[in-house]
Amino acid sequence: MIATLLVMLSSQPEPAKQPEVASSAIRVLWQAPTKAPCFGGGAAADVDGDGILDIAFATYFGDSKVRVLRGKDGREIWSYEAGSGGGKGDACLDASCRFFDVDGDGTLELIVPVSNTSQVIAFDAATGAKKWTYEAGFGECIDTPPWIGEIDGTLAIVVGTFKSRFHVLCAVEGSLIRHVPIAPKGAVQSCPQVLDLNGDGVMDYIGATFNGDNRVVAIDGAAEPTAFDTNKKPISVHPLWHIQTGSHIYHGPATGDLDGDGKPDFTIGSYDGKVYAFRADGTALWTAVPGERYIMGPTTITDLDGDGKPEVIAAGDKVTVFNVDGSIRWSTRFDKPGNHWSVSRGASVADLSGDGKPDLALLNGRGLFKVLSGADGATVFEFDASTVFKGPLQSTSNAPIIADFDGDGQLDVFIVVGRGSSQDPQNNAGLALCLTGFPGRATKPDGSPVGWFSHRHDAQNTGNTATRVDPSTLGLRVAPR
């Protein structure tokens, strides 16, 4: 049954009031200025072998660098300038990066797409040496966080491009395995999802387009690779099903079992301001209207109350938590009334308050960072980055990364704020910040790490805290207990 939930602002549950926001508990552990913001998110891993997680991120026009900084003090381990080099800042690193051991040698690589030069680069995570570079081709701009996992027996990397398709790469050497067309037109900026949707033993693909047909599309992975005409446009696509929305889609879906049948379901936000939930066979579960102008950011799935059932989180001007049936559990405005700086990279989830329950970490366009209680949306911590950033903060679009960056056993948060424009890159600016002072513990009782270590949570872009993150992808060795 398809339930469309038309939610009026006057009827939305309001979060509980808190007498005081513990902003004073948060302090800046370190900061690192850049010449542009980071659009997307960084990734955490121990690259220098000291047992403490470090941070990697990439920057927009005007800076155009991949940086790996020590988590404990922000000192540079290595950096790489994309584009033509020489400080020109003419490359657009507009996608999130990902740590992974792609060649199976026991050490990590850092996978970084470069949007305007249509490249995917694999670096040695410890040294910054290039392992390989994949050239997608002119106009195949790449804005998507990479998907990394096994596809039909081969470790693969999947990225989306502005030419309406996924590129599937051999992770070991960066060679092309196949193209997967998603739609006849539109930029595929959505985070790739790859899984067997129809039970035929072959991995299928889920993607969506911006400036396309406003659809979420599942592609049959068993279909023959699509031929291309002389203009490099796909002759046909091979959909299993599609979900029609009313506008553009930027991020891909979050994955989790919403209906309790043991099979994956999906949730996604659209620029039409709605959240869509659907099954692996394309059957709609529900559509919710939380009262947003638009939803650019990805949805997040997590069990907020420990009852074994997941909740769905969507964010824009507001933050809204949905129950598994699409009804609203709570909804709250993120910023002051009249301030329309949206949260554009979704919610990161971890117990930052130390009460044993999940909290939501979010950052909006003007650099306002908040930690909200997962139980009721009350503000637990707040930090306004304009207090440390020089000049106007007007285009921050960054996912908070949560990890223990200083080795004290408690969680910290990494964000990048700034202003950035492709039309005026010489006036771009950014500031990387590591925030500390959160009481939440950084390890589980078994010693495994706790956190939100990359944009979309994990290498498969599930956006779901139930998805296990292997400590080896963080460069950590956890001794069994």
PLY file of the C-alpha trace (Angstrom):
ply
format ascii 1.0
element vertex 481
property float x
property float y
property float z
element edge 480
property int vertex1
property int vertex2
end_header
0.00 0.00 0.00
1.31 3.44 -0.95
0.79 6.05 1.72
1.36 9.70 0.88
1.83 11.64 4.08
0.98 15.31 3.63
2.44 16.90 6.70
1.47 20.46 7.58
3.90 22.56 9.54
1.33 23.16 12.27
0.89 19.45 12.90
4.54 18.43 13.07
5.81 17.15 16.41
8.14 19.68 18.01
11.39 18.64 19.69
11.75 18.80 23.44
13.14 22.02 24.90
16.53 21.97 26.56
17.40 24.54 29.19
20.91 25.11 27.91
23.00 24.14 24.89
26.41 22.86 25.90
28.27 24.87 23.25
31.03 25.76 25.70
32.05 22.09 25.89
33.14 22.15 22.25
36.53 23.56 21.36
38.68 23.60 18.25
41.38 20.94 18.54
43.08 22.28 15.42
42.33 24.15 12.21
43.86 24.20 8.74
43.13 27.00 6.24
42.57 26.20 2.57
41.84 28.29 -0.51
38.46 26.63 -1.12
35.82 24.59 0.71
35.36 20.83 0.56
32.09 19.88 -1.11
31.08 16.39 -0.03
32.98 14.79 2.81
36.34 13.58 4.02
37.39 10.11 5.14
39.16 8.87 8.25
41.89 6.21 8.52
45.23 5.68 10.22
47.72 6.28 7.40
50.89 6.93 9.40
50.71 3.86 11.62
50.53 5.62 14.98
47.22 3.99 15.90
45.32 7.29 15.68
42.95 8.08 12.82
43.96 10.71 10.29
41.73 12.63 7.87
41.67 13.01 4.08
39.62 15.51 2.10
39.62 17.26 -1.27
38.86 20.86 -2.21
37.04 22.89 -4.85
38.24 25.36 -7.50
40.79 27.84 -6.17
42.59 25.21 -4.10
42.14 21.93 -5.99
44.04 19.72 -3.57
43.82 16.34 -1.96
45.04 16.64 1.61
45.82 14.03 4.23
46.30 15.55 7.69
47.26 14.01 11.01
44.18 13.59 13.14
45.83 14.61 16.39
47.22 17.99 15.31
46.21 18.74 11.70
49.77 18.64 10.38
50.01 17.69 6.72
51.10 14.14 5.95
50.90 14.71 2.20
48.97 16.67 -0.41
48.41 16.52 -4.13
47.39 19.34 -6.46
45.01 18.24 -9.21
44.53 19.98 -12.54
47.38 21.75 -14.34
49.24 22.40 -11.07
51.43 25.33 -10.14
48.90 26.72 -7.72
46.38 27.52 -10.46
43.52 25.86 -8.60
41.77 24.91 -11.83
40.52 21.47 -10.82
37.17 20.73 -9.23
37.39 17.99 -6.62
33.66 17.95 -5.99
33.25 14.35 -4.80
33.99 12.60 -1.55
37.09 10.43 -1.16
37.33 6.90 0.17
40.01 4.79 1.92
40.20 1.13 0.91
42.80 -1.58 0.34
42.03 -2.02 -3.35
44.99 -4.25 -4.27
44.89 -6.58 -1.27
48.44 -5.89 -0.09
47.38 -5.05 3.46
47.86 -1.29 3.10
45.31 1.36 2.26
44.77 3.36 -0.88
42.86 6.64 -1.10
40.38 6.80 -3.99
39.65 10.34 -5.20
37.47 11.40 -8.16
38.31 14.68 -9.91
35.16 16.16 -11.38
36.07 18.53 -14.20
39.03 16.48 -15.49
36.90 13.31 -15.41
39.44 11.23 -13.51
39.55 8.74 -10.68
42.92 8.54 -8.92
44.19 5.87 -6.55
46.90 7.08 -4.16
49.06 5.20 -1.72
47.34 6.42 1.43
50.57 6.66 3.43
52.75 8.50 0.91
50.50 10.09 -1.70
52.21 8.23 -4.53
49.88 7.54 -7.44
48.95 3.91 -7.96
46.80 4.52 -11.04
44.66 7.12 -12.81
41.47 6.31 -14.68
40.52 8.72 -17.48
36.75 8.63 -17.89
36.73 10.85 -20.98
35.89 14.42 -21.84
32.72 15.70 -20.18
32.37 12.69 -17.85
32.49 14.90 -14.76
32.44 12.87 -11.53
30.72 14.21 -8.40
29.75 10.92 -6.73
31.31 9.27 -3.68
32.87 6.05 -4.99
31.17 2.72 -4.33
33.76 0.02 -3.58
32.98 -3.67 -3.29
32.89 -7.00 -5.06
30.93 -7.28 -8.30
30.62 -10.77 -9.73
33.94 -11.89 -8.27
35.98 -8.75 -8.94
36.74 -5.94 -6.52
35.31 -2.90 -8.29
34.91 0.85 -7.96
31.75 2.50 -9.31
31.30 6.21 -9.99
28.60 8.22 -11.74
29.22 10.85 -14.40
27.57 13.81 -16.10
26.97 11.59 -19.15
24.10 9.75 -17.47
25.97 6.58 -16.56
28.07 4.64 -14.10
31.64 3.64 -14.84
32.58 0.30 -13.29
36.35 0.00 -12.74
38.69 -2.79 -11.75
39.84 -1.58 -8.33
43.29 -3.17 -8.58
44.45 -1.39 -11.72
41.84 1.27 -12.52
40.82 -0.19 -15.87
37.26 0.01 -17.21
35.09 -3.07 -16.75
31.88 -1.65 -18.21
29.56 1.33 -18.52
26.09 1.17 -16.99
23.70 3.75 -18.49
21.21 5.08 -15.94
19.06 7.37 -18.10
18.94 8.92 -21.59
19.95 12.31 -20.16
21.00 14.06 -16.97
24.03 14.03 -14.69
24.40 11.02 -12.42
25.53 12.72 -9.23
23.84 10.18 -6.98
25.94 7.86 -4.80
26.05 4.49 -6.60
24.29 1.50 -5.08
25.22 -1.99 -6.26
23.43 -5.15 -5.09
21.48 -8.12 -6.43
17.95 -6.77 -6.64
16.17 -9.60 -8.43
17.86 -12.68 -6.98
19.52 -13.84 -10.20
23.00 -13.90 -8.66
24.19 -10.89 -10.65
24.78 -7.47 -9.13
22.41 -4.72 -10.25
22.74 -0.93 -10.04
20.66 1.91 -8.60
21.22 5.49 -9.76
19.42 8.78 -10.25
19.92 11.92 -12.29
20.12 15.66 -11.84
18.60 17.66 -14.72
17.29 14.39 -16.11
13.98 12.55 -15.93
13.63 12.90 -12.12
13.73 9.15 -11.59
15.47 6.66 -9.35
16.36 3.80 -11.69
17.38 0.19 -11.06
19.47 -1.27 -13.88
19.68 -4.98 -14.65
23.31 -5.99 -14.20
22.77 -9.16 -16.24
21.91 -7.20 -19.37
24.49 -7.00 -22.12
26.70 -3.91 -21.95
24.99 -1.07 -23.76
26.30 0.06 -27.11
27.04 3.74 -27.68
26.51 5.91 -30.73
29.18 8.12 -32.30
28.42 10.89 -29.80
29.10 8.50 -26.90
25.44 8.50 -25.90
23.81 5.23 -24.82
21.52 3.67 -27.38
19.41 2.10 -24.65
19.23 1.46 -20.93
18.08 -1.75 -19.24
15.89 -0.82 -16.27
14.39 -3.31 -13.86
12.12 -0.58 -12.47
12.04 3.11 -11.63
10.63 5.45 -8.98
9.29 8.72 -10.37
9.91 11.88 -8.34
8.94 15.47 -9.02
12.38 17.04 -9.44
16.15 16.57 -9.48
17.96 14.04 -7.30
21.48 14.73 -6.07
22.44 12.02 -3.57
21.64 8.34 -3.82
19.44 6.26 -1.52
20.10 4.96 1.97
19.63 1.20 2.39
17.94 -0.72 5.21
15.12 -3.14 6.00
12.11 -0.92 6.70
9.29 -3.46 6.46
10.93 -6.31 8.38
10.94 -8.84 5.56
14.71 -9.34 5.68
15.24 -7.69 2.29
16.79 -4.28 1.55
14.58 -1.24 1.18
15.63 2.26 0.15
14.92 5.89 1.02
15.85 8.97 -0.97
15.17 12.70 -0.96
14.38 14.82 -4.01
14.40 18.49 -4.91
10.60 18.28 -4.87
10.92 18.32 -1.06
9.70 14.75 -0.62
11.20 11.58 0.81
10.52 8.33 -1.05
10.74 4.82 0.43
10.62 1.73 -1.78
11.47 -1.97 -1.87
14.17 -3.79 -3.83
11.58 -4.75 -6.47
10.60 -1.10 -7.01
7.36 -1.30 -5.04
6.66 1.97 -3.27
6.43 1.84 0.53
5.56 5.47 1.25
6.14 9.06 0.24
6.48 11.74 2.91
6.31 15.52 2.64
8.20 17.08 5.58
7.67 20.67 4.46
11.09 21.35 2.91
11.83 23.73 0.04
14.00 20.99 -1.44
16.11 18.07 -0.25
19.62 17.89 -1.65
21.22 15.82 1.09
21.08 12.04 1.43
18.79 10.28 3.85
20.25 8.34 6.78
18.93 5.12 8.32
19.57 4.19 11.96
17.81 2.72 14.98
17.46 5.74 17.26
15.54 4.17 20.15
16.99 0.66 20.28
13.73 -1.13 19.48
15.23 -3.04 16.57
13.37 -0.98 13.97
15.20 1.64 11.92
14.27 5.29 11.61
14.85 7.47 8.54
16.46 10.92 8.79
16.12 13.66 6.18
17.51 17.19 6.41
17.23 20.50 4.60
16.09 23.67 6.34
14.77 21.28 8.96
15.75 17.90 10.36
13.00 15.28 10.29
12.95 11.74 11.64
10.46 9.28 10.14
9.22 5.99 11.53
9.34 2.89 9.33
5.81 3.60 8.08
6.68 7.15 6.98
4.97 8.93 9.86
6.96 11.73 11.46
8.53 11.01 14.83
9.89 14.54 15.25
10.86 17.52 13.12
12.74 20.69 14.02
14.06 23.74 12.21
17.85 23.54 12.05
18.66 27.25 12.06
16.95 30.42 13.24
13.58 31.27 11.65
14.02 33.12 8.38
17.50 31.70 7.85
17.44 29.46 4.79
20.90 27.90 4.83
20.15 24.23 4.24
21.86 21.08 5.44
22.99 19.60 2.12
25.04 16.50 3.06
22.67 14.75 5.43
23.08 13.59 9.00
26.06 11.72 10.42
25.20 9.53 13.41
27.10 8.56 16.58
26.72 8.83 20.34
28.51 12.16 20.80
26.80 13.02 24.09
27.91 9.84 25.83
24.44 8.80 27.03
24.52 5.53 25.11
22.03 6.70 22.49
22.59 7.90 18.90
22.90 11.62 18.17
22.71 13.40 14.82
25.56 15.63 13.62
24.76 18.15 10.89
26.30 21.21 9.22
24.48 23.86 7.18
25.48 26.32 4.49
26.52 29.15 6.78
28.77 26.93 8.88
26.40 26.21 11.76
27.21 22.81 13.24
24.81 21.08 15.62
24.48 17.82 17.45
20.82 16.89 17.96
19.45 14.25 20.30
18.19 11.32 18.27
15.38 10.86 20.77
13.63 14.19 20.31
15.72 16.61 18.21
16.83 18.77 21.13
20.11 20.59 20.51
22.86 18.98 22.58
25.90 20.79 21.17
26.30 23.76 18.86
29.27 25.43 17.16
29.10 28.44 14.82
32.11 28.30 12.51
31.75 31.99 11.66
33.42 32.66 15.02
36.72 31.32 13.65
36.38 31.82 9.87
37.57 35.08 8.33
35.09 36.59 5.90
31.59 35.53 4.84
30.56 31.90 5.17
28.13 31.34 2.34
28.52 27.98 0.62
29.47 25.30 3.12
28.36 21.85 1.93
30.20 19.23 3.93
29.38 16.03 5.79
30.64 15.81 9.40
33.15 12.99 9.91
33.08 11.50 13.41
36.04 9.62 14.91
38.62 9.73 17.69
41.19 11.98 16.06
43.37 12.74 19.10
43.56 9.28 20.65
41.91 10.17 23.96
39.19 7.54 23.63
36.42 10.07 22.96
34.80 11.12 19.71
35.76 14.22 17.75
34.21 15.80 14.65
35.89 16.98 11.44
34.22 19.55 9.16
35.30 21.92 6.39
33.55 25.27 6.01
34.00 28.10 3.53
32.84 29.93 0.47
33.27 28.64 -3.05
32.27 29.56 -6.60
33.38 28.29 -9.98
32.85 31.79 -11.42
35.10 33.57 -8.92
37.57 30.95 -7.65
40.26 33.45 -6.71
38.02 34.62 -3.88
37.23 31.15 -2.60
38.33 30.19 0.90
38.00 27.28 3.29
38.83 26.18 6.80
39.22 22.60 8.01
38.24 22.20 11.65
38.60 19.37 14.12
36.18 19.86 17.01
36.70 18.13 20.34
35.12 18.08 23.79
32.41 15.51 23.09
32.01 12.91 25.86
30.94 10.06 23.57
33.17 6.98 23.67
35.12 6.07 20.53
35.11 2.28 20.97
32.64 -0.50 21.62
33.17 -2.93 24.52
34.93 -5.31 22.11
37.46 -2.61 21.20
36.13 -1.95 17.70
35.97 1.71 16.64
32.82 3.82 16.74
32.13 6.74 14.43
30.97 8.00 11.05
34.18 7.60 9.10
33.23 8.81 5.61
30.43 10.47 3.69
27.55 7.96 3.29
28.96 5.96 6.23
30.64 3.08 4.37
32.23 2.00 1.10
28.85 0.80 -0.24
27.15 4.16 0.38
24.38 2.61 2.48
24.00 5.58 4.84
23.00 3.05 7.50
24.70 2.63 10.88
23.77 -1.07 10.83
26.26 -1.62 7.99
29.49 -2.93 9.46
32.65 -0.93 8.77
35.64 -3.26 8.74
38.40 -1.78 10.96
40.94 -2.75 8.29
39.42 -0.11 5.98
40.40 2.40 8.67
43.96 1.11 8.85
43.31 -0.29 12.32
44.04 -3.70 13.77
41.56 -4.58 16.51
42.68 -7.43 18.75
39.91 -9.95 19.56
38.65 -10.00 23.14
0 1
1 2
2 3
3 4
4 5
5 6
6 7
7 8
8 9
9 10
10 11
11 12
12 13
13 14
14 15
15 16
16 17
17 18
18 19
19 20
20 21
21 22
22 23
23 24
24 25
25 26
26 27
27 28
28 29
29 30
30 31
31 32
32 33
33 34
34 35
35 36
36 37
37 38
38 39
39 40
40 41
41 42
42 43
43 44
44 45
45 46
46 47
47 48
48 49
49 50
50 51
51 52
52 53
53 54
54 55
55 56
56 57
57 58
58 59
59 60
60 61
61 62
62 63
63 64
64 65
65 66
66 67
67 68
68 69
69 70
70 71
71 72
72 73
73 74
74 75
75 76
76 77
77 78
78 79
79 80
80 81
81 82
82 83
83 84
84 85
85 86
86 87
87 88
88 89
89 90
90 91
91 92
92 93
93 94
94 95
95 96
96 97
97 98
98 99
99 100
100 101
101 102
102 103
103 104
104 105
105 106
106 107
107 108
108 109
109 110
110 111
111 112
112 113
113 114
114 115
115 116
116 117
117 118
118 119
119 120
120 121
121 122
122 123
123 124
124 125
125 126
126 127
127 128
128 129
129 130
130 131
131 132
132 133
133 134
134 135
135 136
136 137
137 138
138 139
139 140
140 141
141 142
142 143
143 144
144 145
145 146
146 147
147 148
148 149
149 150
150 151
151 152
152 153
153 154
154 155
155 156
156 157
157 158
158 159
159 160
160 161
161 162
162 163
163 164
164 165
165 166
166 167
167 168
168 169
169 170
170 171
171 172
172 173
173 174
174 175
175 176
176 177
177 178
178 179
179 180
180 181
181 182
182 183
183 184
184 185
185 186
186 187
187 188
188 189
189 190
190 191
191 192
192 193
193 194
194 195
195 196
196 197
197 198
198 199
199 200
200 201
201 202
202 203
203 204
204 205
205 206
206 207
207 208
208 209
209 210
210 211
211 212
212 213
213 214
214 215
215 216
216 217
217 218
218 219
219 220
220 221
221 222
222 223
223 224
224 225
225 226
226 227
227 228
228 229
229 230
230 231
231 232
232 233
233 234
234 235
235 236
236 237
237 238
238 239
239 240
240 241
241 242
242 243
243 244
244 245
245 246
246 247
247 248
248 249
249 250
250 251
251 252
252 253
253 254
254 255
255 256
256 257
257 258
258 259
259 260
260 261
261 262
262 263
263 264
264 265
265 266
266 267
267 268
268 269
269 270
270 271
271 272
272 273
273 274
274 275
275 276
276 277
277 278
278 279
279 280
280 281
281 282
282 283
283 284
284 285
285 286
286 287
287 288
288 289
289 290
290 291
291 292
292 293
293 294
294 295
295 296
296 297
297 298
298 299
299 300
300 301
301 302
302 303
303 304
304 305
305 306
306 307
307 308
308 309
309 310
310 311
311 312
312 313
313 314
314 315
315 316
316 317
317 318
318 319
319 320
320 321
321 322
322 323
323 324
324 325
325 326
326 327
327 328
328 329
329 330
330 331
331 332
332 333
333 334
334 335
335 336
336 337
337 338
338 339
339 340
340 341
341 342
342 343
343 344
344 345
345 346
346 347
347 348
348 349
349 350
350 351
351 352
352 353
353 354
354 355
355 356
356 357
357 358
358 359
359 360
360 361
361 362
362 363
363 364
364 365
365 366
366 367
367 368
368 369
369 370
370 371
371 372
372 373
373 374
374 375
375 376
376 377
377 378
378 379
379 380
380 381
381 382
382 383
383 384
384 385
385 386
386 387
387 388
388 389
389 390
390 391
391 392
392 393
393 394
394 395
395 396
396 397
397 398
398 399
399 400
400 401
401 402
402 403
403 404
404 405
405 406
406 407
407 408
408 409
409 410
410 411
411 412
412 413
413 414
414 415
415 416
416 417
417 418
418 419
419 420
420 421
421 422
422 423
423 424
424 425
425 426
426 427
427 428
428 429
429 430
430 431
431 432
432 433
433 434
434 435
435 436
436 437
437 438
438 439
439 440
440 441
441 442
442 443
443 444
444 445
445 446
446 447
447 448
448 449
449 450
450 451
451 452
452 453
453 454
454 455
455 456
456 457
457 458
458 459
459 460
460 461
461 462
462 463
463 464
464 465
465 466
466 467
467 468
468 469
469 470
470 471
471 472
472 473
473 474
474 475
475 476
476 477
477 478
478 479
479 480
